Amino acid sequence: MVLHGVRQKLPDHFFIFLISLVFVCMSACHDTANNNNPKNKDQASTYSTSKTTSGIAPEPIIRTLTVDRGDSIYSILTDNGVPDADIYEIVSEARKYFDLSKILPAHEIVLTFSGKDQSLLRLEYEVSEIKKLIINIHGKEINVTMKKRNLILPADFTGRLKVFSCKLKKGESVYKILSGLSVSPFQIEELSKSARSSFALSCVKPGHELDVWITESMPVRIARLEYQIDDFRKLIVTPMDGSFTSEIKDLKVEIGYARTHGIIEDNLYDSGIKAGLSPEVIMSLADIFAWDINFFKEIRPGDCYTVVFEKYYVEGKFKGFGKIIAARFINQGKEHVAIYFDDGNGKKGYYDERGRPIRKMFLKAPLKYTRISSRFSYHRLHPILHVWRPHLGVDYA
């Protein structure tokens, strides 16, 4: 009736437009109602998903575990849903390479499960830092391998390195230093064993130099180790064929010569120190002329000496003094000359300018001393009486 009334009042073309508009609105409302229906929505989602994932296998499930104290392989696999029968077969097959009943705390186990039926496909156990047990499971077939990782650097390594240099302190060891650089215990043990044929690293001494070249990337691996055994020798350890090799290198030694002249004012020791001589050279000078001069009683102010001696340089660095090559000592106006000679056949020593040996049957003062314990003085505190009195002499110790 409503439409009939409207139809009579409106033109024909406008009435047709109005009827079409009403029909479109009704259709839109119907579609919206269907989409808001949960049942219809789930059906559409399910259809879309099944269409997208059709023919694609589910991703495997990987679980990485750390063995805790008290854990066993049985408890770990049982907790992860592996049947008892499968556990027995896995442990039995693995026993040819490693006894899984001996797994250790803090070691890592990686389990890989099928994304389809949750069955165990692979087990990896970190036996040590260089060994990993790998078990692959294909239905009833179990394959076991032991994979070894070589932590020792190849000899032809060309990657980036960094160097650590130090002088060993009292109580320090090579093991402690290398551990502090994150070098693995396996490498340290292998390096120590290889070095032992040349020099035992357990015998390193405080004050000696140690240089270590290691990789910048992890895991840290040793590319070279050098230890200064003494002033003239160096231990060198380098990787070779999955282990290490060691050698002792004789360092390049250069010998220089120095000449020093001194005049005695009080005693030989003080004069020598003032002239720039080392205590070793001073004592050697006194030893050379000990058969002709009594350095306790016969030295006088104004006595003079000239010494030519060796100086050692190792790898360009001064390392110490060598022997006296020639010496001239004037004591109370009398000249004494000593020249070192080595005939190359084992006969060597000091001779005077006429070729006669300086060494005689008796010493002028048959005492071996290394320092002056008390100098000549008119005002010295007596060590026993504790009073001040003159000390008209020089005491050597």
DRENFI-849933 format. One record per residue (C-alpha): chain; y, z, x; residue number from 1. Coordinates in Angstrom, 3 decimals. Layout:
+----+----------+----------+----------+-----+
| ch |       c2 |       c3 |       c1 |   i |
+----+----------+----------+----------+-----+
|  A |        Y |        Z |        X | NUM |
...
+----+----------+----------+----------+-----+
//
This chain:
+----+----------+----------+----------+-----+
| ch |       c2 |       c3 |       c1 |   i |
+----+----------+----------+----------+-----+
|  A |    0.000 |    0.000 |    0.000 |   1 |
|  A |    2.431 |    0.852 |    2.816 |   2 |
|  A |    1.737 |   -2.380 |    4.642 |   3 |
|  A |    2.048 |   -4.313 |    1.387 |   4 |
|  A |    5.496 |   -2.768 |    0.734 |   5 |
|  A |    6.637 |   -3.482 |    4.261 |   6 |
|  A |    5.292 |   -6.999 |    4.007 |   7 |
|  A |    7.494 |   -7.749 |    1.031 |   8 |
|  A |   10.712 |   -6.481 |    2.730 |   9 |
|  A |   10.252 |   -8.086 |    6.233 |  10 |
|  A |   10.246 |  -11.695 |    7.315 |  11 |
|  A |    6.839 |  -13.196 |    8.082 |  12 |
|  A |    7.306 |  -13.590 |   11.874 |  13 |
|  A |    8.555 |  -10.014 |   12.346 |  14 |
|  A |    5.694 |   -8.588 |   10.295 |  15 |
|  A |    3.120 |  -10.373 |   12.519 |  16 |
|  A |    4.792 |   -8.926 |   15.671 |  17 |
|  A |    4.638 |   -5.406 |   14.258 |  18 |
|  A |    0.931 |   -5.683 |   13.393 |  19 |
|  A |    0.142 |   -6.877 |   16.971 |  20 |
|  A |    2.041 |   -3.955 |   18.503 |  21 |
|  A |    0.092 |   -1.421 |   16.447 |  22 |
|  A |   -3.217 |   -2.969 |   17.542 |  23 |
|  A |   -2.322 |   -2.784 |   21.254 |  24 |
|  A |   -1.377 |    0.901 |   21.005 |  25 |
|  A |   -4.643 |    1.793 |   19.304 |  26 |
|  A |   -6.649 |   -0.011 |   22.000 |  27 |
|  A |   -4.826 |    1.842 |   24.809 |  28 |
|  A |   -5.475 |    5.214 |   23.216 |  29 |
|  A |   -9.173 |    4.454 |   22.952 |  30 |
|  A |   -9.462 |    3.591 |   26.678 |  31 |
|  A |   -7.647 |    6.779 |   27.665 |  32 |
|  A |  -10.018 |    8.885 |   25.634 |  33 |
|  A |  -13.043 |    7.309 |   27.310 |  34 |
|  A |  -11.676 |    7.906 |   30.801 |  35 |
|  A |  -10.971 |   11.580 |   30.048 |  36 |
|  A |  -14.512 |   12.145 |   28.882 |  37 |
|  A |  -16.367 |   14.063 |   31.730 |  38 |
|  A |  -19.638 |   12.394 |   30.941 |  39 |
|  A |  -18.217 |    8.919 |   31.260 |  40 |
|  A |  -16.343 |    9.910 |   34.448 |  41 |
|  A |  -19.525 |   11.201 |   36.179 |  42 |
|  A |  -21.375 |    8.031 |   35.257 |  43 |
|  A |  -18.653 |    5.882 |   36.776 |  44 |
|  A |  -18.555 |    8.001 |   40.002 |  45 |
|  A |  -22.301 |    7.924 |   40.388 |  46 |
|  A |  -22.434 |    4.217 |   39.968 |  47 |
|  A |  -19.693 |    3.691 |   42.557 |  48 |
|  A |  -21.332 |    5.989 |   45.111 |  49 |
|  A |  -24.746 |    4.494 |   44.786 |  50 |
|  A |  -23.290 |    1.081 |   45.215 |  51 |
|  A |  -21.395 |    2.127 |   48.417 |  52 |
|  A |  -24.223 |    4.034 |   50.168 |  53 |
|  A |  -27.072 |    1.768 |   49.164 |  54 |
|  A |  -29.176 |    0.807 |   52.258 |  55 |
|  A |  -27.458 |    3.249 |   54.726 |  56 |
|  A |  -29.664 |    5.981 |   56.299 |  57 |
|  A |  -28.262 |    9.566 |   56.212 |  58 |
|  A |  -26.741 |   10.866 |   59.453 |  59 |
|  A |  -28.990 |   13.217 |   61.511 |  60 |
|  A |  -28.087 |   16.908 |   61.566 |  61 |
|  A |  -27.434 |   18.382 |   65.031 |  62 |
|  A |  -27.386 |   22.138 |   65.650 |  63 |
|  A |  -26.402 |   23.604 |   69.024 |  64 |
|  A |  -27.604 |   27.175 |   69.584 |  65 |
|  A |  -27.283 |   29.725 |   72.395 |  66 |
|  A |  -30.316 |   31.900 |   73.021 |  67 |
|  A |  -29.557 |   35.568 |   72.374 |  68 |
|  A |  -31.312 |   38.558 |   73.895 |  69 |
|  A |  -34.568 |   39.100 |   71.978 |  70 |
|  A |  -34.785 |   35.528 |   70.662 |  71 |
|  A |  -38.017 |   33.558 |   70.927 |  72 |
|  A |  -38.685 |   29.871 |   70.392 |  73 |
|  A |  -40.738 |   30.819 |   67.336 |  74 |
|  A |  -37.935 |   32.837 |   65.717 |  75 |
|  A |  -35.346 |   30.149 |   66.454 |  76 |
|  A |  -37.430 |   27.304 |   64.984 |  77 |
|  A |  -38.586 |   29.385 |   62.012 |  78 |
|  A |  -35.000 |   30.304 |   61.159 |  79 |
|  A |  -34.182 |   26.594 |   61.186 |  80 |
|  A |  -36.961 |   25.701 |   58.752 |  81 |
|  A |  -39.578 |   24.294 |   61.126 |  82 |
|  A |  -43.157 |   24.892 |   59.825 |  83 |
|  A |  -45.519 |   27.091 |   61.878 |  84 |
|  A |  -47.966 |   24.225 |   62.433 |  85 |
|  A |  -45.200 |   22.043 |   63.905 |  86 |
|  A |  -44.013 |   24.879 |   66.140 |  87 |
|  A |  -47.533 |   25.314 |   67.539 |  88 |
|  A |  -47.833 |   21.599 |   68.310 |  89 |
|  A |  -44.401 |   21.487 |   69.972 |  90 |
|  A |  -45.048 |   24.533 |   72.184 |  91 |
|  A |  -48.503 |   23.225 |   73.169 |  92 |
|  A |  -47.187 |   19.803 |   74.219 |  93 |
|  A |  -44.190 |   21.262 |   76.074 |  94 |
|  A |  -46.368 |   23.619 |   78.127 |  95 |
|  A |  -47.234 |   20.739 |   80.505 |  96 |
|  A |  -43.615 |   20.818 |   81.687 |  97 |
|  A |  -42.242 |   24.216 |   80.671 |  98 |
|  A |  -43.487 |   27.318 |   78.857 |  99 |
|  A |  -41.152 |   27.692 |   75.862 | 100 |
|  A |  -42.173 |   31.336 |   75.503 | 101 |
|  A |  -40.008 |   31.946 |   78.619 | 102 |
|  A |  -36.662 |   30.827 |   77.260 | 103 |
|  A |  -33.769 |   32.916 |   78.612 | 104 |
|  A |  -30.646 |   34.440 |   77.026 | 105 |
|  A |  -27.404 |   32.424 |   77.331 | 106 |
|  A |  -29.317 |   29.158 |   77.728 | 107 |
|  A |  -28.613 |   26.366 |   75.243 | 108 |
|  A |  -30.937 |   24.774 |   72.678 | 109 |
|  A |  -29.979 |   21.629 |   70.747 | 110 |
|  A |  -31.971 |   20.806 |   67.580 | 111 |
|  A |  -31.727 |   17.435 |   65.820 | 112 |
|  A |  -32.971 |   17.178 |   62.216 | 113 |
|  A |  -33.484 |   14.197 |   59.925 | 114 |
|  A |  -30.678 |   13.826 |   57.409 | 115 |
|  A |  -33.210 |   12.558 |   54.875 | 116 |
|  A |  -35.986 |   15.170 |   54.796 | 117 |
|  A |  -34.611 |   17.835 |   57.244 | 118 |
|  A |  -37.632 |   17.441 |   59.573 | 119 |
|  A |  -37.190 |   18.206 |   63.280 | 120 |
|  A |  -36.666 |   15.030 |   65.330 | 121 |
|  A |  -35.608 |   16.330 |   68.776 | 122 |
|  A |  -35.401 |   19.572 |   70.766 | 123 |
|  A |  -33.433 |   19.989 |   74.008 | 124 |
|  A |  -33.579 |   23.150 |   76.130 | 125 |
|  A |  -31.451 |   23.814 |   79.214 | 126 |
|  A |  -34.064 |   25.118 |   81.658 | 127 |
|  A |  -31.537 |   25.417 |   84.526 | 128 |
|  A |  -28.303 |   23.850 |   85.631 | 129 |
|  A |  -30.256 |   20.881 |   87.008 | 130 |
|  A |  -33.188 |   20.686 |   84.550 | 131 |
|  A |  -33.309 |   19.955 |   80.811 | 132 |
|  A |  -36.471 |   19.864 |   78.668 | 133 |
|  A |  -36.378 |   17.086 |   76.053 | 134 |
|  A |  -38.906 |   16.862 |   73.177 | 135 |
|  A |  -38.840 |   13.864 |   70.828 | 136 |
|  A |  -40.860 |   14.086 |   67.595 | 137 |
|  A |  -41.947 |   11.022 |   65.594 | 138 |
|  A |  -44.173 |   12.207 |   62.789 | 139 |
|  A |  -47.344 |   13.470 |   64.466 | 140 |
|  A |  -46.376 |   12.019 |   67.860 | 141 |
|  A |  -44.610 |   14.352 |   70.318 | 142 |
|  A |  -43.124 |   13.066 |   73.606 | 143 |
|  A |  -41.996 |   15.570 |   76.255 | 144 |
|  A |  -39.888 |   14.835 |   79.348 | 145 |
|  A |  -38.082 |   16.956 |   81.938 | 146 |
|  A |  -34.724 |   15.445 |   82.820 | 147 |
|  A |  -33.234 |   16.360 |   86.203 | 148 |
|  A |  -29.507 |   16.274 |   86.865 | 149 |
|  A |  -28.363 |   15.809 |   90.449 | 150 |
|  A |  -25.378 |   18.081 |   91.025 | 151 |
|  A |  -25.019 |   17.067 |   94.669 | 152 |
|  A |  -22.410 |   14.403 |   95.254 | 153 |
|  A |  -23.553 |   10.931 |   96.426 | 154 |
|  A |  -22.658 |   10.168 |  100.032 | 155 |
|  A |  -20.678 |    7.089 |   98.944 | 156 |
|  A |  -18.511 |    8.949 |   96.411 | 157 |
|  A |  -15.003 |    7.459 |   96.224 | 158 |
|  A |  -13.413 |    9.623 |   93.506 | 159 |
|  A |  -10.527 |   12.046 |   93.826 | 160 |
|  A |  -10.995 |   15.181 |   95.959 | 161 |
|  A |   -9.010 |   18.317 |   96.660 | 162 |
|  A |   -9.229 |   20.514 |   99.754 | 163 |
|  A |   -9.305 |   24.310 |   99.985 | 164 |
|  A |   -8.482 |   25.868 |  103.373 | 165 |
|  A |   -8.500 |   29.521 |  104.371 | 166 |
|  A |   -9.079 |   32.017 |  107.143 | 167 |
|  A |  -11.962 |   34.286 |  106.265 | 168 |
|  A |  -11.057 |   37.892 |  105.534 | 169 |
|  A |  -13.130 |   40.955 |  106.284 | 170 |
|  A |  -15.949 |   41.217 |  103.737 | 171 |
|  A |  -15.614 |   37.604 |  102.544 | 172 |
|  A |  -18.594 |   35.263 |  102.529 | 173 |
|  A |  -19.005 |   31.520 |  102.063 | 174 |
|  A |  -20.924 |   32.204 |   98.828 | 175 |
|  A |  -18.040 |   34.252 |   97.419 | 176 |
|  A |  -15.443 |   31.618 |   98.292 | 177 |
|  A |  -17.460 |   28.694 |   96.895 | 178 |
|  A |  -18.261 |   30.623 |   93.706 | 179 |
|  A |  -14.550 |   31.233 |   93.268 | 180 |
|  A |  -14.057 |   27.454 |   93.393 | 181 |
|  A |  -16.582 |   27.060 |   90.497 | 182 |
|  A |  -19.253 |   25.541 |   92.726 | 183 |
|  A |  -22.698 |   26.000 |   91.155 | 184 |
|  A |  -25.198 |   28.450 |   92.737 | 185 |
|  A |  -27.657 |   25.562 |   93.180 | 186 |
|  A |  -25.213 |   23.641 |   95.393 | 187 |
|  A |  -24.363 |   26.736 |   97.427 | 188 |
|  A |  -28.052 |   27.459 |   98.014 | 189 |
|  A |  -28.804 |   23.865 |   99.018 | 190 |
|  A |  -25.787 |   23.757 |  101.324 | 191 |
|  A |  -26.746 |   27.048 |  102.998 | 192 |
|  A |  -30.335 |   25.895 |  103.541 | 193 |
|  A |  -29.189 |   22.599 |  105.061 | 194 |
|  A |  -26.652 |   24.291 |  107.341 | 195 |
|  A |  -29.180 |   26.836 |  108.602 | 196 |
|  A |  -30.695 |   24.378 |  111.096 | 197 |
|  A |  -27.290 |   24.167 |  112.814 | 198 |
|  A |  -25.587 |   27.462 |  112.010 | 199 |
|  A |  -26.338 |   30.277 |  109.552 | 200 |
|  A |  -23.428 |   30.594 |  107.123 | 201 |
|  A |  -24.345 |   34.243 |  106.654 | 202 |
|  A |  -22.979 |   34.792 |  110.184 | 203 |
|  A |  -19.401 |   33.710 |  109.520 | 204 |
|  A |  -16.707 |   35.943 |  111.017 | 205 |
|  A |  -13.310 |   37.156 |  109.781 | 206 |
|  A |  -10.379 |   35.150 |  111.087 | 207 |
|  A |  -12.309 |   31.909 |  111.443 | 208 |
|  A |  -11.170 |   28.835 |  109.521 | 209 |
|  A |  -13.066 |   27.363 |  106.552 | 210 |
|  A |  -12.201 |   24.035 |  104.882 | 211 |
|  A |  -13.927 |   22.787 |  101.708 | 212 |
|  A |  -13.448 |   19.424 |   99.980 | 213 |
|  A |  -14.462 |   19.443 |   96.290 | 214 |
|  A |  -14.190 |   17.032 |   93.365 | 215 |
|  A |  -11.215 |   17.301 |   91.025 | 216 |
|  A |  -13.411 |   16.512 |   88.004 | 217 |
|  A |  -15.996 |   18.841 |   86.456 | 218 |
|  A |  -18.629 |   19.844 |   87.316 | 219 |
|  A |  -17.218 |   20.804 |   90.707 | 220 |
|  A |  -19.239 |   19.287 |   93.539 | 221 |
|  A |  -18.900 |   19.692 |   97.298 | 222 |
|  A |  -17.895 |   16.614 |   99.285 | 223 |
|  A |  -17.519 |   18.309 |  102.701 | 224 |
|  A |  -17.460 |   21.736 |  104.347 | 225 |
|  A |  -16.144 |   22.586 |  107.803 | 226 |
|  A |  -16.372 |   25.977 |  109.514 | 227 |
|  A |  -14.801 |   26.788 |  112.897 | 228 |
|  A |  -17.616 |   28.504 |  114.829 | 229 |
|  A |  -15.415 |   29.154 |  117.862 | 230 |
|  A |  -12.509 |   27.540 |  119.691 | 231 |
|  A |  -14.623 |   24.625 |  120.823 | 232 |
|  A |  -17.216 |   24.012 |  118.047 | 233 |
|  A |  -17.110 |   23.223 |  114.354 | 234 |
|  A |  -19.891 |   23.155 |  111.741 | 235 |
|  A |  -19.715 |   20.139 |  109.401 | 236 |
|  A |  -21.824 |   19.872 |  106.211 | 237 |
|  A |  -21.827 |   16.728 |  104.015 | 238 |
|  A |  -23.970 |   15.397 |  101.126 | 239 |
|  A |  -26.812 |   12.977 |  101.890 | 240 |
|  A |  -29.734 |   11.679 |   99.773 | 241 |
|  A |  -29.533 |   14.332 |   97.051 | 242 |
|  A |  -29.164 |   17.201 |   99.521 | 243 |
|  A |  -26.896 |   18.097 |  102.445 | 244 |
|  A |  -26.928 |   17.392 |  106.156 | 245 |
|  A |  -25.252 |   19.476 |  108.865 | 246 |
|  A |  -24.122 |   19.052 |  112.446 | 247 |
|  A |  -22.125 |   20.932 |  115.061 | 248 |
|  A |  -19.225 |   18.941 |  116.425 | 249 |
|  A |  -17.835 |   19.651 |  119.874 | 250 |
|  A |  -14.071 |   19.637 |  119.467 | 251 |
|  A |  -11.813 |   17.647 |  121.720 | 252 |
|  A |  -10.555 |   19.995 |  124.416 | 253 |
|  A |   -7.565 |   19.193 |  126.573 | 254 |
|  A |   -6.715 |   21.237 |  129.637 | 255 |
|  A |   -3.130 |   21.625 |  130.713 | 256 |
|  A |   -1.742 |   23.458 |  133.736 | 257 |
|  A |    1.098 |   25.947 |  134.021 | 258 |
|  A |    2.882 |   27.505 |  137.000 | 259 |
|  A |    4.523 |   30.938 |  136.928 | 260 |
|  A |    6.415 |   32.917 |  139.580 | 261 |
|  A |    7.125 |   36.627 |  139.381 | 262 |
|  A |    8.686 |   39.459 |  141.382 | 263 |
|  A |    7.356 |   43.000 |  141.107 | 264 |
|  A |    9.827 |   45.717 |  140.208 | 265 |
|  A |    7.492 |   48.457 |  139.018 | 266 |
|  A |    3.903 |   47.229 |  138.783 | 267 |
|  A |    1.950 |   43.968 |  138.527 | 268 |
|  A |    1.182 |   44.252 |  134.830 | 269 |
|  A |    4.764 |   44.726 |  133.664 | 270 |
|  A |    5.978 |   42.010 |  136.028 | 271 |
|  A |    3.354 |   39.563 |  134.756 | 272 |
|  A |    4.194 |   40.204 |  131.093 | 273 |
|  A |    7.882 |   39.719 |  131.858 | 274 |
|  A |    7.084 |   36.424 |  133.633 | 275 |
|  A |    5.197 |   35.173 |  130.580 | 276 |
|  A |    1.628 |   35.672 |  131.782 | 277 |
|  A |   -1.101 |   36.805 |  129.412 | 278 |
|  A |   -2.941 |   40.074 |  130.142 | 279 |
|  A |   -6.087 |   38.016 |  130.903 | 280 |
|  A |   -4.308 |   35.991 |  133.610 | 281 |
|  A |   -2.760 |   39.142 |  135.103 | 282 |
|  A |   -6.149 |   40.841 |  135.367 | 283 |
|  A |   -7.693 |   37.675 |  136.848 | 284 |
|  A |   -4.956 |   37.597 |  139.502 | 285 |
|  A |   -5.664 |   41.214 |  140.407 | 286 |
|  A |   -9.418 |   40.510 |  140.562 | 287 |
|  A |   -8.944 |   37.529 |  142.899 | 288 |
|  A |   -6.989 |   39.531 |  145.507 | 289 |
|  A |   -8.847 |   42.835 |  144.973 | 290 |
|  A |  -10.614 |   42.394 |  148.362 | 291 |
|  A |   -7.294 |   42.183 |  150.240 | 292 |
|  A |   -4.821 |   44.230 |  148.229 | 293 |
|  A |   -5.108 |   47.711 |  146.755 | 294 |
|  A |   -3.148 |   47.284 |  143.523 | 295 |
|  A |   -3.194 |   51.066 |  142.997 | 296 |
|  A |   -1.422 |   52.064 |  146.232 | 297 |
|  A |   -0.168 |   49.062 |  148.192 | 298 |
|  A |    2.082 |   47.320 |  145.665 | 299 |
|  A |    5.790 |   47.593 |  146.464 | 300 |
|  A |    8.945 |   46.526 |  144.642 | 301 |
|  A |    9.947 |   43.078 |  145.903 | 302 |
|  A |    6.371 |   41.836 |  146.259 | 303 |
|  A |    6.101 |   38.397 |  144.650 | 304 |
|  A |    3.471 |   35.965 |  143.494 | 305 |
|  A |    2.994 |   32.405 |  142.266 | 306 |
|  A |    0.132 |   31.436 |  139.939 | 307 |
|  A |   -1.177 |   28.060 |  138.747 | 308 |
|  A |   -3.571 |   28.427 |  135.799 | 309 |
|  A |   -5.236 |   26.469 |  132.986 | 310 |
|  A |   -4.149 |   26.321 |  129.340 | 311 |
|  A |   -6.619 |   25.101 |  126.709 | 312 |
|  A |   -5.679 |   22.913 |  123.757 | 313 |
|  A |   -8.212 |   22.119 |  121.012 | 314 |
|  A |   -7.403 |   19.264 |  118.649 | 315 |
|  A |   -3.840 |   19.467 |  119.949 | 316 |
|  A |   -3.458 |   23.214 |  119.253 | 317 |
|  A |   -3.071 |   25.831 |  121.993 | 318 |
|  A |   -6.151 |   28.072 |  122.026 | 319 |
|  A |   -5.902 |   30.184 |  125.162 | 320 |
|  A |   -5.771 |   30.480 |  128.917 | 321 |
|  A |   -8.393 |   29.323 |  131.364 | 322 |
|  A |   -9.073 |   30.189 |  134.967 | 323 |
|  A |   -6.559 |   30.470 |  137.788 | 324 |
|  A |   -6.555 |   27.324 |  139.924 | 325 |
|  A |   -4.397 |   28.587 |  142.777 | 326 |
|  A |   -2.477 |   31.754 |  143.568 | 327 |
|  A |   -0.143 |   33.029 |  146.285 | 328 |
|  A |    0.678 |   36.727 |  146.655 | 329 |
|  A |    3.103 |   38.248 |  149.171 | 330 |
|  A |    2.434 |   41.963 |  149.597 | 331 |
|  A |    4.660 |   43.957 |  151.967 | 332 |
|  A |    5.588 |   40.712 |  153.725 | 333 |
|  A |    1.990 |   39.518 |  154.174 | 334 |
|  A |    0.967 |   36.273 |  152.455 | 335 |
|  A |   -2.371 |   35.928 |  150.639 | 336 |
|  A |   -3.542 |   32.552 |  149.281 | 337 |
|  A |   -6.454 |   31.775 |  146.956 | 338 |
|  A |   -7.617 |   28.290 |  145.867 | 339 |
|  A |  -10.419 |   27.679 |  143.356 | 340 |
|  A |  -13.132 |   25.228 |  144.442 | 341 |
|  A |  -16.303 |   23.962 |  142.711 | 342 |
|  A |  -18.646 |   21.730 |  144.719 | 343 |
|  A |  -20.467 |   20.538 |  141.562 | 344 |
|  A |  -23.805 |   22.016 |  142.681 | 345 |
|  A |  -23.303 |   25.497 |  141.336 | 346 |
|  A |  -21.321 |   26.835 |  144.274 | 347 |
|  A |  -17.827 |   27.811 |  143.168 | 348 |
|  A |  -15.246 |   30.477 |  143.900 | 349 |
|  A |  -11.933 |   31.209 |  145.566 | 350 |
|  A |  -11.129 |   30.338 |  149.174 | 351 |
|  A |   -8.124 |   30.838 |  151.428 | 352 |
|  A |   -6.107 |   27.992 |  152.983 | 353 |
|  A |   -8.616 |   27.832 |  155.876 | 354 |
|  A |  -11.629 |   27.479 |  153.579 | 355 |
|  A |  -12.882 |   31.023 |  153.980 | 356 |
|  A |  -14.201 |   32.881 |  150.918 | 357 |
|  A |  -11.762 |   35.377 |  149.430 | 358 |
|  A |  -14.624 |   37.565 |  148.273 | 359 |
|  A |  -15.612 |   40.064 |  150.946 | 360 |
|  A |  -18.162 |   42.818 |  151.258 | 361 |
|  A |  -15.940 |   45.670 |  150.062 | 362 |
|  A |  -13.139 |   45.918 |  147.545 | 363 |
|  A |   -9.878 |   47.566 |  148.490 | 364 |
|  A |  -10.018 |   49.499 |  145.175 | 365 |
|  A |  -13.521 |   49.246 |  143.666 | 366 |
|  A |  -12.554 |   49.858 |  140.040 | 367 |
|  A |  -12.633 |   47.538 |  137.038 | 368 |
|  A |   -9.570 |   47.979 |  134.848 | 369 |
|  A |   -8.046 |   46.145 |  131.906 | 370 |
|  A |   -4.735 |   47.925 |  131.282 | 371 |
|  A |   -2.164 |   50.327 |  132.712 | 372 |
|  A |   -2.510 |   53.761 |  131.163 | 373 |
|  A |    0.434 |   55.424 |  132.944 | 374 |
|  A |    3.303 |   53.861 |  134.861 | 375 |
|  A |    5.321 |   55.015 |  137.907 | 376 |
|  A |    8.034 |   57.402 |  136.727 | 377 |
|  A |   10.197 |   60.322 |  137.915 | 378 |
|  A |   10.192 |   61.838 |  134.436 | 379 |
|  A |    6.794 |   61.750 |  132.696 | 380 |
|  A |    5.290 |   64.186 |  130.189 | 381 |
|  A |    2.125 |   65.542 |  131.783 | 382 |
|  A |   -0.823 |   64.853 |  129.398 | 383 |
|  A |   -2.459 |   68.273 |  130.060 | 384 |
|  A |    0.327 |   70.667 |  131.073 | 385 |
|  A |    2.812 |   69.155 |  128.575 | 386 |
|  A |    5.713 |   69.544 |  130.966 | 387 |
|  A |    8.033 |   66.900 |  132.404 | 388 |
|  A |    7.402 |   66.068 |  136.058 | 389 |
|  A |    7.433 |   62.975 |  138.350 | 390 |
|  A |    4.468 |   60.542 |  138.358 | 391 |
|  A |    4.709 |   58.705 |  141.668 | 392 |
|  A |    1.920 |   56.172 |  141.013 | 393 |
|  A |    0.377 |   53.739 |  138.524 | 394 |
|  A |   -2.739 |   54.621 |  136.548 | 395 |
|  A |   -5.090 |   51.814 |  135.449 | 396 |
|  A |   -7.784 |   52.009 |  132.735 | 397 |
+----+----------+----------+----------+-----+
//
